[in-house]
Amino acid sequence: MNRTEFVVAIAVILFIAFALGWFAAWLVHRFSRVTVSDVAELEEMAKALHDAEEQRDEAITYLQYREQELQTKLTQSDAEAKAAMEGLREARHEAGELRAYIEKMNA
């Protein structure tokens, strides 16, 4: 193989490598490109996600409000129960004093 044949062979090999590289790049571009329908679907999914996040935030806010409301009612109920128990305790004490007074008066 002389020098000219060697240069031609290398040129052919380089051209084939270039052609294969170009073809591979074309295939990758062809299969990986994004279509308009894909973009529309992604936008639709993004909107649905945004709506779901808003609903979640609203639900969390409502639950916090409801929890605060129930906590307030529980505190009020506890206070009312303590007041009722104190009133009952005083009424029993007074009834005991009245019984003792009545028994003392009858005796």
Secondary structure in CASP SS format (residue, H / E / C, confidence):
PFRMAT SS
TARGET T0000
AUTHOR 0000-0000-0000
METHOD secondary structure of the structure
MODEL  1
M C 1.00
N C 1.00
R H 1.00
T H 1.00
E H 1.00
F H 1.00
V H 1.00
V H 1.00
A H 1.00
I H 1.00
A H 1.00
V H 1.00
I H 1.00
L H 1.00
F H 1.00
I H 1.00
A H 1.00
F H 1.00
A H 1.00
L H 1.00
G H 1.00
W H 1.00
F H 1.00
A H 1.00
A H 1.00
W H 1.00
L H 1.00
V H 1.00
H H 1.00
R H 1.00
F H 1.00
S H 1.00
R C 1.00
V C 1.00
T C 1.00
V H 1.00
S H 1.00
D H 1.00
V H 1.00
A H 1.00
E H 1.00
L H 1.00
E H 1.00
E H 1.00
M H 1.00
A H 1.00
K H 1.00
A H 1.00
L H 1.00
H H 1.00
D H 1.00
A H 1.00
E H 1.00
E H 1.00
Q H 1.00
R H 1.00
D H 1.00
E H 1.00
A H 1.00
I H 1.00
T H 1.00
Y H 1.00
L H 1.00
Q H 1.00
Y H 1.00
R H 1.00
E H 1.00
Q H 1.00
E H 1.00
L H 1.00
Q H 1.00
T H 1.00
K H 1.00
L H 1.00
T H 1.00
Q H 1.00
S H 1.00
D H 1.00
A H 1.00
E H 1.00
A H 1.00
K H 1.00
A H 1.00
A H 1.00
M H 1.00
E H 1.00
G H 1.00
L H 1.00
R H 1.00
E H 1.00
A H 1.00
R H 1.00
H H 1.00
E H 1.00
A H 1.00
G H 1.00
E H 1.00
L H 1.00
R H 1.00
A H 1.00
Y H 1.00
I H 1.00
E H 1.00
K H 1.00
M H 1.00
N H 1.00
A C 1.00
END
